[in-house]
């Protein structure tokens, strides 16, 4: 085992600010949806919109970061070993079988994660953002007059936005649980907080990497 | 590199939030200040009518006053005779009917129903002298009542049952010498008292607005801008802007809040954007009849009860008539929360002779519009609900003669006989009464435009954005917080619930297997 710096500073900043925003958006979103009263409707809408814009800025920077660092390659979905990964979660995990894929700096996501995160980044979050932007700007001010885009009201937009948001919450629930399936119950959480994780050592790869870093 | 990146990110967020704050701080307060300044300048008349020789005489009749007016204002009489305040009628185009002449002259309402046979009483509010029956001459200029609108002495009143003639106690010379622009009290002398008493009809127009707090009416309050009616109801050649859809039908010559306040008066753009579908009034008139009560229901079928041959009058706890032998039973409301409806500025009316379905309430006026209509907005309305007289054989509403000066003349208010009243009233408009009547339910919509509250008292978001809110009865479109798509809820909540269940089951299995493994290894050790 070796202590490896696996989550870079920006990555952690991105992850935790995104986590905060997702929770905050969900909370204010439910208030707007009429599920409860907490901030007051007007404030809930204002906070939700502010958080949404912050989220979009974060996404923009993160997309840049992914391409600038080449990290985007981590998310290319692959179907090799996917059955092994599913088997692990359904069977192996109960027998304390070893993880079927090895986590390294260059490949920190298992095939199932790749697939899910890819779907999240390419389908769920874009759908959520686009429906959210339409929700915000289907009416807008122009030269002292209010203009509308050509839609029959909010029904469709709101339904897509709500549905995707609910899926997002389902994702978060599973995600939170799967954190506990690392080497130990807290090892994944610790890694995302400190950046370092104890990984099974692969001499050739990491030494090479360290050299190039120097 | 990474640090620079994070710093850049933080700077961007700060710059964007500062920029949005600055944009929003462009003060709407200053816009309001400009308006207040403009309207607080009081009009100073260029002439003093008391100094005109022609007005320094003892006038015998009010018509003599009008002649004196016209001797200087030579063209105003002709001009005035084209207006609806004189004609009580105007040409209106109504979809499905074409062009019709409609107005107080021939339209029905669900208060005192119509003027036929009761002109002596109803036409007190005609801006003329002597329209007591069908023979009134609408071409005689001297019958125009200039004073009711232009008296600034505060002493002019019209006589009860006098067909528009002034009260005999009025000093015509004094009033004639104190004329000027119309004040609130001039308009109010009729428009506050429609339906036979203060605030009976409109609910948002009543005598309290002559002297009220800003909470009651920000525009008319003396604590506020102290606007006269004519400040908003601007006038061109005696044609006064503003429509009441109890008698109007077309989307023209209307007044809007935006003529002063622009279409985007709020700091918060989300609120401005509501104006596409929501009228200003819907949020800014949270309740109406804020001081004195307004009539909400009227049951004519209960009229006519007498005690030892004498009329009965009963009052509710607030001192409003709850029963009158001549009119029937009433309920009143104070601080009433409006009902809401779509409205595109056009309306239809019950026109006498219309055959209608009496299984549901008959609309005395129908406000057109729905969500898909680009011209329609949600407006607040008072709905006045009545049971009124109906001809069961001819299937039409009846316009009965209510008023008569003496017993035996057939007016219901003296003789308490519906058959005679119905016959005489219908004859007055050239129609027949079959001799069979009943009482049917009707309703009438009164759009609310006055009694605007201060902005901090306006309707809050949650009052409509909730399933049990003010707009719960306005169906067919999506309001966040009120509506949900049941398929979305089912699938989405289903996904969440199954994730939770899945996670719990998976976790329990892990714990169970872990425990089993631990036991095994313990057993092995012991062995």
Contacts between the chains, C-beta under 8 A, distances in Angstrom:
chain1	res1	chain2	res2	distance
A	8	B	2	6.6
A	9	B	2	4.9
A	9	B	3	7.7
A	9	B	6	7.1
A	10	B	2	5.3
A	10	B	5	5.9
A	10	B	6	6.5
A	13	B	6	6.0
A	32	B	465	7.8
A	32	B	480	5.6
A	32	B	481	6.1
A	33	B	480	7.1
A	33	B	481	6.7
A	33	B	484	7.0
A	34	B	465	7.0
A	34	B	466	5.9
A	34	B	467	6.1
A	34	B	480	7.7
A	34	B	481	4.1
A	34	B	482	6.7
A	34	B	484	7.5
A	37	B	462	6.9
A	40	B	460	8.0
A	40	B	461	7.7
A	40	B	462	7.1
A	41	B	460	7.3
A	41	B	461	3.8
A	41	B	462	4.3
A	41	B	465	5.3
A	41	B	481	6.5
A	42	B	460	7.2
A	42	B	461	4.7
A	45	B	270	6.6
A	45	B	461	7.3
A	46	B	268	8.0
A	49	B	270	8.0
A	50	B	17	8.0
A	53	B	16	7.4
A	54	B	13	6.6
A	57	B	9	7.5
A	57	B	12	6.4
A	57	B	13	6.2
A	57	B	16	7.1
A	58	B	9	7.8
A	61	B	5	7.5
A	61	B	9	5.3
A	61	B	12	8.0
A	65	B	5	7.1
A	89	B	506	7.7
A	93	B	510	6.5
A	94	B	509	5.8
A	94	B	510	6.3
A	94	B	513	4.0
A	95	B	513	7.0
A	96	B	513	7.9
A	96	B	514	7.9
A	96	B	517	6.5
A	139	B	273	4.0
A	139	B	276	5.7
A	140	B	269	7.7
A	140	B	273	7.2
A	141	B	264	5.7
A	141	B	269	5.5
A	141	B	272	6.0
A	141	B	273	7.2
A	144	B	262	6.1
A	144	B	263	6.1
A	144	B	264	5.4
A	145	B	263	5.7
A	145	B	264	7.4
A	146	B	263	6.5
A	146	B	264	6.9
A	146	B	272	6.0
A	146	B	273	5.4
A	146	B	275	5.8
A	146	B	276	5.3
A	148	B	276	6.0
A	152	B	372	7.3
A	153	B	371	6.8
A	153	B	477	5.1
A	153	B	478	5.5
A	154	B	477	7.9
A	154	B	478	4.5
A	154	B	479	7.8
A	154	B	480	6.7
A	155	B	477	7.1
A	155	B	478	3.9
A	155	B	483	7.7
A	155	B	485	7.3
A	158	B	478	5.7
A	158	B	480	6.2
A	158	B	483	7.9
A	158	B	485	7.5
A	159	B	485	4.2
A	159	B	487	7.9
A	159	B	488	4.8
A	162	B	484	7.3
A	162	B	485	7.1
A	162	B	488	5.2
A	162	B	489	7.9
A	162	B	492	6.5
A	163	B	485	7.9
A	163	B	488	4.5
A	163	B	491	6.5
A	163	B	492	5.2
A	165	B	492	7.6
A	166	B	488	7.4
A	166	B	491	7.7
A	166	B	492	2.8
A	166	B	493	6.5
A	166	B	495	6.2
A	166	B	496	6.0
A	167	B	492	6.6
A	167	B	495	5.7
A	169	B	496	5.4
A	170	B	492	7.9
A	170	B	495	4.1
A	170	B	496	4.8
A	170	B	498	7.7
A	170	B	499	4.3
A	171	B	499	7.9
A	173	B	496	6.7
A	173	B	499	4.4
A	173	B	500	5.9
A	173	B	503	6.2
A	174	B	499	5.1
A	174	B	502	7.2
A	174	B	503	6.3
A	177	B	503	4.2
A	177	B	506	7.1
A	177	B	507	6.8
A	180	B	507	7.8
